[in-house]
């Protein structure tokens, strides 16, 4: 039976890349493959300019995610300034160009979206030519080489990742049968904290897994994501599809014949 690596992702704030824009940077409600691969790469100590190992991560590891709580949208505001190349003659560096700015020159208000109080279970599956074993990945996630965060540096984790290796027929079954922290008291504490949020209602969990011809579920929808890394240096991504399906509750499973 195949093995998969599962981790718990919880944070007071998170941001997951959407379509890029200068005036506004949005956020998806769940992490995509590029976010999960980036998290693992940081734990393994793979630097951004290491094209060979960055591409090996993207090409030999598959990801999926179970959404326990997608969080609520929060918007932050920033000011940005353009470099006034016409105002200073042949600036040698960006620092020289910015030094010529007045506080009010080229100031523009931009917006950034975040998700607050998020909780996910992420799953990793390695292909046969993957340079890393699941055990090596789990060890790196327990003691990461670089600081881990969810989307932006201002989004630290609020619970340990608790990496664990499980057996299942596929990614969907792994997320359906083995979600949650192996330390129930941690997840219970987080869910209790969520319960103090005004208007909070426990959501119905759902899973997003790679779309495949042998997907053993009937009721799902396909979503297109542009998060398959092609070139980390130039920020190029390819299109892929995810199958999104609602997971049955334990009491519903018992009622099935």
DAJOFEN-V209346 format. One record per run of one state. SS is the DSSP state (h for helix, s for strand, l for the rest). FROM is the first residue (numbers start at 1). TO is the last residue. If there is no record, write none. Layout:
BEGIN
ss: (SS	SS)
from: (FROM	FROM)
to: (TO	TO)
END
This chain:
BEGIN
ss: (l	s	l	s	l	s	l	s	l	h	l	h	s	l	s	l	h	l	s	l	h	l	s	l	s	l	s	l	h	l	h	l	s	l	s	l	s	l	h	l)
from: (1	3	15	17	18	24	26	27	28	33	45	51	61	70	72	81	94	100	108	127	134	143	149	150	156	157	164	168	171	179	184	195	206	211	221	232	236	247	250	256)
to: (2	14	16	17	23	25	26	27	32	44	50	60	69	71	80	93	99	107	126	133	142	148	149	155	156	163	167	170	178	183	194	205	210	220	231	235	246	249	255	257)
END
